[in-house]
Amino acid sequence: MRILLSVTIQNIKGVDYGPPISVLGVDAHELKPLLLRSLNKNQLLILRELAFNFDRSLTSVLIEISETKNVPLSTLKLNAKVLRNLGLIYVGELNGRRSARLSRLGRIVLEIIDG
């Protein structure tokens, strides 16, 4: 699978750290091992769960993962914070409620890993 990836590095407050990083014609199979080493199993659980839950709060998603996978909630909260800082997930308003979602970059990362 070939992808065209262009990402702008920004912190959560939106401060731009420079021009976009462009990787042209990179084979996703080359990126997959790097991504798998960069994310732990709990972070992957969170990303995969958020891929299918569009209208739930981050806390409710983490509680469900904690109960079904027997992972401490505090561990999941820490890993969710890491994912937010990396820009892979975000929490926003949807129909007047706060909901967690994968960012565009988070979807790309998950597509490479699971694709």
N, CA, C and O atoms as CSV, one atom per row, in Angstrom:
chain,resi,resn,atom,element,x,y,z
A,1,MET,N,N,0.844,-1.164,0.000
A,1,MET,CA,C,0.000,0.000,0.000
A,1,MET,C,C,0.893,1.233,0.000
A,1,MET,O,O,1.785,1.351,0.840
A,2,ARG,N,N,0.666,2.142,-0.925
A,2,ARG,CA,C,1.396,3.401,-0.972
A,2,ARG,C,C,0.498,4.507,-0.440
A,2,ARG,O,O,-0.701,4.538,-0.713
A,3,ILE,N,N,1.102,5.421,0.329
A,3,ILE,CA,C,0.321,6.528,0.878
A,3,ILE,C,C,1.034,7.839,0.629
A,3,ILE,O,O,2.250,7.874,0.438
A,4,LEU,N,N,0.287,8.890,0.633
A,4,LEU,CA,C,0.823,10.239,0.591
A,4,LEU,C,C,0.469,10.864,1.928
A,4,LEU,O,O,-0.707,11.033,2.250
A,5,LEU,N,N,1.478,11.205,2.699
A,5,LEU,CA,C,1.256,11.677,4.059
A,5,LEU,C,C,1.828,13.073,4.199
A,5,LEU,O,O,3.007,13.293,3.925
A,6,SER,N,N,1.019,13.997,4.615
A,6,SER,CA,C,1.457,15.360,4.875
A,6,SER,C,C,0.888,15.776,6.223
A,6,SER,O,O,-0.330,15.830,6.394
A,7,VAL,N,N,1.752,16.067,7.173
A,7,VAL,CA,C,1.320,16.368,8.537
A,7,VAL,C,C,1.975,17.668,8.988
A,7,VAL,O,O,3.168,17.872,8.766
A,8,THR,N,N,1.211,18.535,9.611
A,8,THR,CA,C,1.757,19.731,10.227
A,8,THR,C,C,1.884,19.464,11.716
A,8,THR,O,O,0.917,19.062,12.362
A,9,ILE,N,N,3.060,19.683,12.257
A,9,ILE,CA,C,3.279,19.464,13.681
A,9,ILE,C,C,2.793,20.695,14.433
A,9,ILE,O,O,3.282,21.803,14.213
A,10,GLN,N,N,1.828,20.492,15.322
A,10,GLN,CA,C,1.292,21.564,16.147
A,10,GLN,C,C,1.096,21.038,17.556
A,10,GLN,O,O,0.839,19.852,17.762
A,11,ASN,N,N,1.219,21.931,18.519
A,11,ASN,CA,C,0.872,21.497,19.863
A,11,ASN,C,C,-0.622,21.677,20.062
A,11,ASN,O,O,-1.311,22.145,19.156
A,12,ILE,N,N,-1.131,21.318,21.219
A,12,ILE,CA,C,-2.569,21.344,21.467
A,12,ILE,C,C,-3.134,22.762,21.352
A,12,ILE,O,O,-4.287,22.931,20.957
A,13,LYS,N,N,-2.344,23.779,21.691
A,13,LYS,CA,C,-2.837,25.152,21.630
A,13,LYS,C,C,-2.786,25.716,20.218
A,13,LYS,O,O,-3.172,26.865,20.006
A,14,GLY,N,N,-2.321,24.937,19.250
A,14,GLY,CA,C,-2.343,25.363,17.863
A,14,GLY,C,C,-1.117,26.142,17.416
A,14,GLY,O,O,-1.144,26.751,16.347
A,15,VAL,N,N,-0.044,26.144,18.198
A,15,VAL,CA,C,1.170,26.840,17.804
A,15,VAL,C,C,1.873,26.015,16.740
A,15,VAL,O,O,2.151,24.831,16.932
A,16,ASP,N,N,2.154,26.652,15.624
A,16,ASP,CA,C,2.775,25.960,14.499
A,16,ASP,C,C,4.279,25.837,14.740
A,16,ASP,O,O,4.936,26.824,15.073
A,17,TYR,N,N,4.820,24.644,14.576
A,17,TYR,CA,C,6.244,24.413,14.768
A,17,TYR,C,C,7.009,24.396,13.455
A,17,TYR,O,O,8.175,24.002,13.431
A,18,GLY,N,N,6.388,24.806,12.381
A,18,GLY,CA,C,7.105,24.856,11.119
A,18,GLY,C,C,6.275,24.335,9.974
A,18,GLY,O,O,5.086,24.050,10.124
A,19,PRO,N,N,6.913,24.213,8.831
A,19,PRO,CA,C,6.192,23.768,7.637
A,19,PRO,C,C,5.790,22.304,7.739
A,19,PRO,O,O,6.316,21.558,8.564
A,20,PRO,N,N,4.847,21.902,6.888
A,20,PRO,CA,C,4.411,20.498,6.909
A,20,PRO,C,C,5.558,19.543,6.625
A,20,PRO,O,O,6.484,19.859,5.879
A,21,ILE,N,N,5.476,18.375,7.232
A,21,ILE,CA,C,6.411,17.295,6.945
A,21,ILE,C,C,5.752,16.468,5.856
A,21,ILE,O,O,4.651,15.954,6.051
A,22,SER,N,N,6.405,16.335,4.723
A,22,SER,CA,C,5.823,15.565,3.631
A,22,SER,C,C,6.655,14.329,3.366
A,22,SER,O,O,7.878,14.395,3.244
A,23,VAL,N,N,5.983,13.223,3.282
A,23,VAL,CA,C,6.628,11.965,2.937
A,23,VAL,C,C,5.908,11.471,1.696
A,23,VAL,O,O,4.736,11.101,1.766
A,24,LEU,N,N,6.574,11.463,0.592
A,24,LEU,CA,C,5.936,11.112,-0.669
A,24,LEU,C,C,6.216,9.665,-1.031
A,24,LEU,O,O,7.360,9.212,-1.014
A,25,GLY,N,N,5.156,8.954,-1.356
A,25,GLY,CA,C,5.308,7.594,-1.844
A,25,GLY,C,C,5.910,6.624,-0.850
A,25,GLY,O,O,6.606,5.690,-1.248
A,26,VAL,N,N,5.661,6.820,0.419
A,26,VAL,CA,C,6.183,5.913,1.441
A,26,VAL,C,C,5.306,4.671,1.489
A,26,VAL,O,O,4.079,4.766,1.489
A,27,ASP,N,N,5.937,3.519,1.531
A,27,ASP,CA,C,5.199,2.264,1.651
A,27,ASP,C,C,4.744,2.115,3.104
A,27,ASP,O,O,5.559,2.170,4.024
A,28,ALA,N,N,3.454,1.927,3.299
A,28,ALA,CA,C,2.899,1.819,4.651
A,28,ALA,C,C,3.505,0.656,5.417
A,28,ALA,O,O,3.581,0.696,6.645
A,29,HIS,N,N,3.937,-0.379,4.709
A,29,HIS,CA,C,4.558,-1.526,5.382
A,29,HIS,C,C,5.869,-1.129,6.060
A,29,HIS,O,O,6.292,-1.771,7.021
A,30,GLU,N,N,6.512,-0.070,5.558
A,30,GLU,CA,C,7.744,0.413,6.181
A,30,GLU,C,C,7.450,1.193,7.461
A,30,GLU,O,O,8.261,1.195,8.387
A,31,LEU,N,N,6.303,1.850,7.515
A,31,LEU,CA,C,5.939,2.639,8.693
A,31,LEU,C,C,5.326,1.800,9.809
A,31,LEU,O,O,5.419,2.164,10.982
A,32,LYS,N,N,4.708,0.695,9.456
A,32,LYS,CA,C,3.989,-0.113,10.447
A,32,LYS,C,C,4.870,-0.548,11.625
A,32,LYS,O,O,4.452,-0.383,12.771
A,33,PRO,N,N,6.078,-1.100,11.391
A,33,PRO,CA,C,6.905,-1.504,12.546
A,33,PRO,C,C,7.268,-0.329,13.455
A,33,PRO,O,O,7.316,-0.471,14.676
A,34,LEU,N,N,7.518,0.816,12.855
A,34,LEU,CA,C,7.839,2.001,13.646
A,34,LEU,C,C,6.658,2.409,14.519
A,34,LEU,O,O,6.828,2.714,15.700
A,35,LEU,N,N,5.471,2.413,13.941
A,35,LEU,CA,C,4.273,2.784,14.698
A,35,LEU,C,C,3.968,1.773,15.796
A,35,LEU,O,O,3.568,2.152,16.897
A,36,LEU,N,N,4.152,0.501,15.505
A,36,LEU,CA,C,3.894,-0.530,16.516
A,36,LEU,C,C,4.865,-0.431,17.690
A,36,LEU,O,O,4.502,-0.741,18.824
A,37,ARG,N,N,6.091,-0.003,17.421
A,37,ARG,CA,C,7.057,0.174,18.508
A,37,ARG,C,C,6.791,1.455,19.286
A,37,ARG,O,O,7.177,1.576,20.449
A,38,SER,N,N,6.132,2.405,18.641
A,38,SER,CA,C,5.883,3.706,19.266
A,38,SER,C,C,4.654,3.715,20.166
A,38,SER,O,O,4.573,4.511,21.101
A,39,LEU,N,N,3.702,2.837,19.890
A,39,LEU,CA,C,2.455,2.801,20.655
A,39,LEU,C,C,2.375,1.501,21.439
A,39,LEU,O,O,2.713,0.439,20.915
A,40,ASN,N,N,1.932,1.572,22.686
A,40,ASN,CA,C,1.800,0.349,23.475
A,40,ASN,C,C,0.419,-0.270,23.264
A,40,ASN,O,O,-0.439,0.309,22.597
A,41,LYS,N,N,0.217,-1.450,23.840
A,41,LYS,CA,C,-1.036,-2.182,23.598
A,41,LYS,C,C,-2.255,-1.435,24.136
A,41,LYS,O,O,-3.333,-1.520,23.548
A,42,ASN,N,N,-2.103,-0.709,25.238
A,42,ASN,CA,C,-3.228,0.049,25.785
A,42,ASN,C,C,-3.596,1.224,24.880
A,42,ASN,O,O,-4.776,1.527,24.703
A,43,GLN,N,N,-2.602,1.876,24.315
A,43,GLN,CA,C,-2.864,2.967,23.385
A,43,GLN,C,C,-3.563,2.448,22.131
A,43,GLN,O,O,-4.461,3.102,21.602
A,44,LEU,N,N,-3.154,1.281,21.661
A,44,LEU,CA,C,-3.818,0.673,20.500
A,44,LEU,C,C,-5.260,0.297,20.827
A,44,LEU,O,O,-6.148,0.462,19.990
A,45,LEU,N,N,-5.502,-0.207,22.039
A,45,LEU,CA,C,-6.877,-0.513,22.458
A,45,LEU,C,C,-7.754,0.736,22.397
A,45,LEU,O,O,-8.882,0.691,21.908
A,46,ILE,N,N,-7.228,1.836,22.894
A,46,ILE,CA,C,-7.988,3.086,22.909
A,46,ILE,C,C,-8.264,3.566,21.486
A,46,ILE,O,O,-9.391,3.941,21.164
A,47,LEU,N,N,-7.243,3.554,20.639
A,47,LEU,CA,C,-7.433,3.991,19.250
A,47,LEU,C,C,-8.478,3.138,18.542
A,47,LEU,O,O,-9.358,3.661,17.859
A,48,ARG,N,N,-8.376,1.834,18.708
A,48,ARG,CA,C,-9.317,0.933,18.031
A,48,ARG,C,C,-10.743,1.124,18.542
A,48,ARG,O,O,-11.695,1.068,17.763
A,49,GLU,N,N,-10.892,1.347,19.831
A,49,GLU,CA,C,-12.233,1.544,20.389
A,49,GLU,C,C,-12.834,2.869,19.913
A,49,GLU,O,O,-14.025,2.937,19.610
A,50,LEU,N,N,-12.020,3.908,19.849
A,50,LEU,CA,C,-12.523,5.207,19.403
A,50,LEU,C,C,-12.854,5.216,17.914
A,50,LEU,O,O,-13.618,6.065,17.455
A,51,ALA,N,N,-12.293,4.294,17.168
A,51,ALA,CA,C,-12.599,4.215,15.736
A,51,ALA,C,C,-14.060,3.855,15.506
A,51,ALA,O,O,-14.603,4.139,14.439
A,52,PHE,N,N,-14.706,3.231,16.496
A,52,PHE,CA,C,-16.085,2.772,16.334
A,52,PHE,C,C,-17.066,3.456,17.275
A,52,PHE,O,O,-18.260,3.159,17.230
A,53,ASN,N,N,-16.601,4.355,18.119
A,53,ASN,CA,C,-17.467,5.065,19.068
A,53,ASN,C,C,-17.359,6.555,18.806
A,53,ASN,O,O,-16.383,7.194,19.200
A,54,PHE,N,N,-18.368,7.111,18.135
A,54,PHE,CA,C,-18.292,8.502,17.719
A,54,PHE,C,C,-18.971,9.468,18.674
A,54,PHE,O,O,-18.656,10.658,18.670
A,55,ASP,N,N,-19.883,8.990,19.479
A,55,ASP,CA,C,-20.685,9.917,20.278
A,55,ASP,C,C,-20.576,9.663,21.775
A,55,ASP,O,O,-21.479,10.019,22.532
A,56,ARG,N,N,-19.489,9.056,22.202
A,56,ARG,CA,C,-19.318,8.758,23.627
A,56,ARG,C,C,-18.190,9.591,24.202
A,56,ARG,O,O,-17.269,10.004,23.498
A,57,SER,N,N,-18.287,9.827,25.502
A,57,SER,CA,C,-17.220,10.563,26.169
A,57,SER,C,C,-15.993,9.667,26.287
A,57,SER,O,O,-16.090,8.440,26.258
A,58,LEU,N,N,-14.849,10.304,26.421
A,58,LEU,CA,C,-13.611,9.551,26.566
A,58,LEU,C,C,-13.663,8.692,27.823
A,58,LEU,O,O,-13.218,7.544,27.812
A,59,THR,N,N,-14.204,9.242,28.900
A,59,THR,CA,C,-14.287,8.490,30.152
A,59,THR,C,C,-15.127,7.235,29.994
A,59,THR,O,O,-14.742,6.175,30.488
A,60,SER,N,N,-16.263,7.327,29.320
A,60,SER,CA,C,-17.116,6.136,29.162
A,60,SER,C,C,-16.432,5.075,28.306
A,60,SER,O,O,-16.578,3.880,28.562
A,61,VAL,N,N,-15.692,5.504,27.298
A,61,VAL,CA,C,-14.949,4.549,26.467
A,61,VAL,C,C,-13.856,3.878,27.296
A,61,VAL,O,O,-13.666,2.665,27.208
A,62,LEU,N,N,-13.144,4.658,28.095
A,62,LEU,CA,C,-12.064,4.098,28.918
A,62,LEU,C,C,-12.608,3.152,29.982
A,62,LEU,O,O,-11.991,2.126,30.268
A,63,ILE,N,N,-13.754,3.483,30.570
A,63,ILE,CA,C,-14.366,2.596,31.569
A,63,ILE,C,C,-14.740,1.266,30.929
A,63,ILE,O,O,-14.511,0.206,31.512
A,64,GLU,N,N,-15.316,1.318,29.728
A,64,GLU,CA,C,-15.685,0.076,29.042
A,64,GLU,C,C,-14.456,-0.786,28.741
A,64,GLU,O,O,-14.480,-2.000,28.942
A,65,ILE,N,N,-13.386,-0.154,28.261
A,65,ILE,CA,C,-12.155,-0.906,27.990
A,65,ILE,C,C,-11.626,-1.510,29.281
A,65,ILE,O,O,-11.219,-2.672,29.308
A,66,SER,N,N,-11.630,-0.724,30.348
A,66,SER,CA,C,-11.141,-1.191,31.641
A,66,SER,C,C,-11.898,-2.426,32.110
A,66,SER,O,O,-11.299,-3.390,32.585
A,67,GLU,N,N,-13.219,-2.389,31.973
A,67,GLU,CA,C,-14.044,-3.508,32.439
A,67,GLU,C,C,-13.931,-4.736,31.543
A,67,GLU,O,O,-13.914,-5.861,32.044
A,68,THR,N,N,-13.854,-4.543,30.237
A,68,THR,CA,C,-13.825,-5.696,29.325
A,68,THR,C,C,-12.434,-6.298,29.171
A,68,THR,O,O,-12.299,-7.503,28.960
A,69,LYS,N,N,-11.403,-5.469,29.275
A,69,LYS,CA,C,-10.027,-5.956,29.073
A,69,LYS,C,C,-9.240,-6.076,30.369
A,69,LYS,O,O,-8.076,-6.477,30.362
A,70,ASN,N,N,-9.881,-5.724,31.489
A,70,ASN,CA,C,-9.249,-5.824,32.805
A,70,ASN,C,C,-7.942,-5.017,32.893
A,70,ASN,O,O,-6.921,-5.500,33.381
A,71,VAL,N,N,-8.013,-3.784,32.407
A,71,VAL,CA,C,-6.879,-2.862,32.472
A,71,VAL,C,C,-7.260,-1.765,33.461
A,71,VAL,O,O,-8.375,-1.247,33.391
A,72,PRO,N,N,-6.369,-1.394,34.381
A,72,PRO,CA,C,-6.705,-0.340,35.340
A,72,PRO,C,C,-7.103,0.960,34.634
A,72,PRO,O,O,-6.461,1.378,33.671
A,73,LEU,N,N,-8.158,1.583,35.123
A,73,LEU,CA,C,-8.656,2.817,34.521
A,73,LEU,C,C,-7.589,3.910,34.545
A,73,LEU,O,O,-7.471,4.679,33.590
A,74,SER,N,N,-6.821,3.986,35.613
A,74,SER,CA,C,-5.778,5.014,35.707
A,74,SER,C,C,-4.732,4.842,34.603
A,74,SER,O,O,-4.220,5.827,34.071
A,75,THR,N,N,-4.420,3.605,34.265
A,75,THR,CA,C,-3.474,3.321,33.180
A,75,THR,C,C,-4.035,3.801,31.848
A,75,THR,O,O,-3.319,4.394,31.042
A,76,LEU,N,N,-5.313,3.542,31.623
A,76,LEU,CA,C,-5.947,3.964,30.376
A,76,LEU,C,C,-6.026,5.482,30.284
A,76,LEU,O,O,-5.838,6.047,29.206
A,77,LYS,N,N,-6.303,6.147,31.401
A,77,LYS,CA,C,-6.371,7.609,31.392
A,77,LYS,C,C,-5.012,8.215,31.050
A,77,LYS,O,O,-4.934,9.179,30.289
A,78,LEU,N,N,-3.953,7.654,31.607
A,78,LEU,CA,C,-2.611,8.130,31.296
A,78,LEU,C,C,-2.299,7.936,29.816
A,78,LEU,O,O,-1.747,8.828,29.172
A,79,ASN,N,N,-2.651,6.770,29.278
A,79,ASN,CA,C,-2.394,6.497,27.865
A,79,ASN,C,C,-3.251,7.371,26.954
A,79,ASN,O,O,-2.797,7.765,25.879
A,80,ALA,N,N,-4.472,7.679,27.361
A,80,ALA,CA,C,-5.323,8.580,26.577
A,80,ALA,C,C,-4.721,9.985,26.545
A,80,ALA,O,O,-4.785,10.671,25.525
A,81,LYS,N,N,-4.138,10.407,27.664
A,81,LYS,CA,C,-3.488,11.716,27.706
A,81,LYS,C,C,-2.309,11.758,26.739
A,81,LYS,O,O,-2.097,12.758,26.053
A,82,VAL,N,N,-1.548,10.678,26.688
A,82,VAL,CA,C,-0.428,10.591,25.744
A,82,VAL,C,C,-0.940,10.698,24.308
A,82,VAL,O,O,-0.367,11.422,23.493
A,83,LEU,N,N,-2.016,9.977,24.000
A,83,LEU,CA,C,-2.586,10.013,22.647
A,83,LEU,C,C,-3.098,11.410,22.295
A,83,LEU,O,O,-2.965,11.849,21.153
A,84,ARG,N,N,-3.677,12.103,23.263
A,84,ARG,CA,C,-4.134,13.486,23.019
A,84,ARG,C,C,-2.946,14.393,22.751
A,84,ARG,O,O,-2.989,15.224,21.844
A,85,ASN,N,N,-1.881,14.239,23.537
A,85,ASN,CA,C,-0.685,15.064,23.345
A,85,ASN,C,C,-0.015,14.796,22.001
A,85,ASN,O,O,0.598,15.691,21.420
A,86,LEU,N,N,-0.132,13.571,21.510
A,86,LEU,CA,C,0.425,13.221,20.198
A,86,LEU,C,C,-0.477,13.676,19.050
A,86,LEU,O,O,-0.079,13.620,17.887
A,87,GLY,N,N,-1.673,14.118,19.373
A,87,GLY,CA,C,-2.605,14.562,18.344
A,87,GLY,C,C,-3.327,13.431,17.644
A,87,GLY,O,O,-3.848,13.617,16.544
A,88,LEU,N,N,-3.367,12.252,18.266
A,88,LEU,CA,C,-4.035,11.103,17.653
A,88,LEU,C,C,-5.510,11.035,18.018
A,88,LEU,O,O,-6.305,10.448,17.284
A,89,ILE,N,N,-5.883,11.631,19.145
A,89,ILE,CA,C,-7.294,11.706,19.535
A,89,ILE,C,C,-7.582,13.124,20.010
A,89,ILE,O,O,-6.674,13.867,20.382
A,90,TYR,N,N,-8.852,13.483,19.991
A,90,TYR,CA,C,-9.258,14.768,20.550
A,90,TYR,C,C,-10.640,14.634,21.156
A,90,TYR,O,O,-11.404,13.729,20.822
A,91,VAL,N,N,-10.940,15.551,22.048
A,91,VAL,CA,C,-12.246,15.590,22.696
A,91,VAL,C,C,-12.895,16.906,22.302
A,91,VAL,O,O,-12.314,17.977,22.477
A,92,GLY,N,N,-14.101,16.814,21.770
A,92,GLY,CA,C,-14.812,18.008,21.327
A,92,GLY,C,C,-16.291,17.910,21.629
A,92,GLY,O,O,-16.757,16.926,22.204
A,93,GLU,N,N,-17.017,18.930,21.239
A,93,GLU,CA,C,-18.462,18.983,21.453
A,93,GLU,C,C,-19.184,18.328,20.286
A,93,GLU,O,O,-18.854,18.569,19.125
A,94,LEU,N,N,-20.167,17.501,20.602
A,94,LEU,CA,C,-21.033,16.898,19.597
A,94,LEU,C,C,-22.438,16.871,20.171
A,94,LEU,O,O,-22.695,16.186,21.162
A,95,ASN,N,N,-23.338,17.605,19.559
A,95,ASN,CA,C,-24.723,17.699,20.036
A,95,ASN,C,C,-24.796,18.149,21.494
A,95,ASN,O,O,-25.605,17.641,22.271
A,96,GLY,N,N,-23.945,19.105,21.853
A,96,GLY,CA,C,-23.958,19.640,23.207
A,96,GLY,C,C,-23.283,18.765,24.240
A,96,GLY,O,O,-23.303,19.087,25.428
A,97,ARG,N,N,-22.683,17.662,23.814
A,97,ARG,CA,C,-21.983,16.755,24.740
A,97,ARG,C,C,-20.529,16.627,24.312
A,97,ARG,O,O,-20.201,16.726,23.129
A,98,ARG,N,N,-19.673,16.407,25.286
A,98,ARG,CA,C,-18.256,16.179,24.972
A,98,ARG,C,C,-18.088,14.744,24.498
A,98,ARG,O,O,-18.555,13.806,25.143
A,99,SER,N,N,-17.424,14.585,23.375
A,99,SER,CA,C,-17.195,13.245,22.851
A,99,SER,C,C,-15.752,13.128,22.374
A,99,SER,O,O,-15.135,14.112,21.967
A,100,ALA,N,N,-15.235,11.924,22.431
A,100,ALA,CA,C,-13.861,11.648,22.015
A,100,ALA,C,C,-13.870,11.052,20.618
A,100,ALA,O,O,-14.753,10.271,20.264
A,101,ARG,N,N,-12.878,11.431,19.836
A,101,ARG,CA,C,-12.764,10.932,18.466
A,101,ARG,C,C,-11.303,10.772,18.083
A,101,ARG,O,O,-10.409,11.361,18.690
A,102,LEU,N,N,-11.090,9.963,17.063
A,102,LEU,CA,C,-9.770,9.908,16.456
A,102,LEU,C,C,-9.574,11.168,15.626
A,102,LEU,O,O,-10.507,11.641,14.977
A,103,SER,N,N,-8.373,11.707,15.644
A,103,SER,CA,C,-8.057,12.810,14.747
A,103,SER,C,C,-7.774,12.226,13.361
A,103,SER,O,O,-7.737,11.008,13.184
A,104,ARG,N,N,-7.580,13.095,12.405
A,104,ARG,CA,C,-7.237,12.625,11.058
A,104,ARG,C,C,-5.940,11.818,11.097
A,104,ARG,O,O,-5.830,10.767,10.464
A,105,LEU,N,N,-4.967,12.320,11.843
A,105,LEU,CA,C,-3.703,11.608,11.984
A,105,LEU,C,C,-3.909,10.270,12.686
A,105,LEU,O,O,-3.291,9.272,12.316
A,106,GLY,N,N,-4.774,10.245,13.696
A,106,GLY,CA,C,-5.070,8.997,14.398
A,106,GLY,C,C,-5.662,7.952,13.470
A,106,GLY,O,O,-5.338,6.769,13.568
A,107,ARG,N,N,-6.536,8.393,12.564
A,107,ARG,CA,C,-7.126,7.466,11.585
A,107,ARG,C,C,-6.070,6.926,10.623
A,107,ARG,O,O,-6.091,5.749,10.263
A,108,ILE,N,N,-5.151,7.793,10.212
A,108,ILE,CA,C,-4.080,7.356,9.314
A,108,ILE,C,C,-3.206,6.325,10.014
A,108,ILE,O,O,-2.883,5.286,9.439
A,109,VAL,N,N,-2.826,6.612,11.253
A,109,VAL,CA,C,-1.985,5.685,12.019
A,109,VAL,C,C,-2.681,4.340,12.182
A,109,VAL,O,O,-2.062,3.295,11.977
A,110,LEU,N,N,-3.950,4.352,12.545
A,110,LEU,CA,C,-4.693,3.107,12.731
A,110,LEU,C,C,-4.849,2.351,11.413
A,110,LEU,O,O,-4.793,1.122,11.392
A,111,GLU,N,N,-5.042,3.073,10.328
A,111,GLU,CA,C,-5.149,2.435,9.009
A,111,GLU,C,C,-3.842,1.734,8.638
A,111,GLU,O,O,-3.860,0.634,8.086
A,112,ILE,N,N,-2.720,2.365,8.939
A,112,ILE,CA,C,-1.424,1.752,8.643
A,112,ILE,C,C,-1.221,0.511,9.503
A,112,ILE,O,O,-0.770,-0.520,9.005
A,113,ILE,N,N,-1.550,0.603,10.787
A,113,ILE,CA,C,-1.330,-0.520,11.701
A,113,ILE,C,C,-2.269,-1.681,11.406
A,113,ILE,O,O,-1.837,-2.832,11.353
A,114,ASP,N,N,-3.543,-1.385,11.216
A,114,ASP,CA,C,-4.535,-2.450,11.033
A,114,ASP,C,C,-4.835,-2.757,9.573
A,114,ASP,O,O,-5.419,-3.792,9.250
A,115,GLY,N,N,-4.426,-1.842,8.692
A,115,GLY,CA,C,-4.768,-1.967,7.276
A,115,GLY,C,C,-4.157,-3.137,6.632
A,115,GLY,O,O,-4.362,-3.363,5.440
